Amino acid sequence: MILKTRQGRYRVKVKDHGAIVADRTFTRWNDAQAWEADRKRMIVTGRLAPASAGCTPLAQVYAAWCQVRPDQVQQRTWQSDQSAWTSHLARRFGRHPVGSITNSDVQSFAHDLHADRCTGTVRRVVATLIALLDFAVDHRWIEANPARTQLALGHHPHGRPRKVTLDPAELLAVWADQRRFSLWADVTLFLGLTGLRWGEFVALRPCDILTTATGGPMVHVVRSIVRARGEGAPIVKTTKSGADRLVPLTHLAAGLAQAWANGKERDALLVPGPDGQPLRPSTFRRQVHWVRTVPAGFRIHDLRHTCATNLLTNGADILGVQGILGHASPDTTLRYYGHLTGTEHLRAAMNHYEAPLTAGGQALGGALGATRPPPRTPHSAKERRRSQQ
């Protein structure tokens, strides 16, 4: 019902089975009437959260979320959620009633966090908040998720460049420097030549090294091994895109792969760690003295960017690089490496795409001709006589 107050405003009270479940005051009658109708529809569909539910502290919602979240996501994701809550969210929102959190609160939190942390960290923490508040919506603590808002995050001036790459000469120099410390330096060279993700590389087996009649030596990337922040047992999964792929090997990469495969069973790990388990990145970095032998800020994953950059700057097309890297779509490859593709690469791709359409010549010409506007027909008798002459 809608009641007019002494101040001339309109107070709306929405009841469900005799209990008030929504209460709000408006300055205009039309707004009050629309809000009341919307809340009544939510009662019918079961989407209206009780008014008292919004008073629940977010920490209590998180405790309930902890009972179901680990079964819904991978262990690494759950550990990131726990870290985001412990380090950031609990201090900022833990005591807040879940119904009191607004879009502006989330924006202010993201802005403050971005003052001394990179954009990726901010988005990861907010992603945890989004998942937590989605849980609150599903269990009728709140009606809508205030964290699902567009974050206005600019470039972090002190952030590390997103991609650091090595040209072929620099890659060989790093490999030679690391080989003074360990033979595992060959891993650096192999990743820089193939663009494999670390999880895909450590999951390789001798049976994945293939020799084709037309494409030469290749590696069949069909699985990935991940660890939850380096803890627990390794987990074998599909590749990130969910699809397997064939990655062509250069002579150097093929020689390294064959040397690793010699004397091993077909289903053994191609490059195991010292304990026979999948090689850990921390062990690899320590053995090759990673920090001393690579440029500042260079990561293992940047070897993947190195491979893609060197391929594109030496004339490879974007679709070929997409296939080697295993991106789900060309859009991802273009987003990362589009600045390296000049107009000649784009023109070559367009011509390659158009070639099957232009095959057949006359048939396609007729089809295209059918799309042209019909010739102008003379309407007056004078124009018809001229056309006949």
Secondary structure, DSSP 8 states (H G I E B T S, - for coil): -EEE-TTS-EEEEEEETTEEEEEEEESSHHHHHHHHHHHHHHHHHT----GGGGGSBHHHHHHHHTTTGGGTS-HHHHHHHHHHIIIIIHHHHTTSBGGG--HHHHHHHHHHHHTSS-HHHHHHHHHHHHHHHHHHHHTTS-SS-TT-S-------TT---S-----HHHHHHHHHHHHTT-TTHHHHHHHHHH---HHHHHT--GGGEEEETTTEEEEEE--EEEEETTEEEEEEE--TTS--EEEE--HHHHHHHHHHHTTS-TTS-SSB-TTSSB--HHHHHHHTTHHHHS-TT--TTHHHHHHHHHHHHTT--HHHHHHHHT-SSHHHHHHHHGGG--HHHHHHHHHHHHHHHHTTTHHHHHHHHHTS-------SHHHHHHHH-
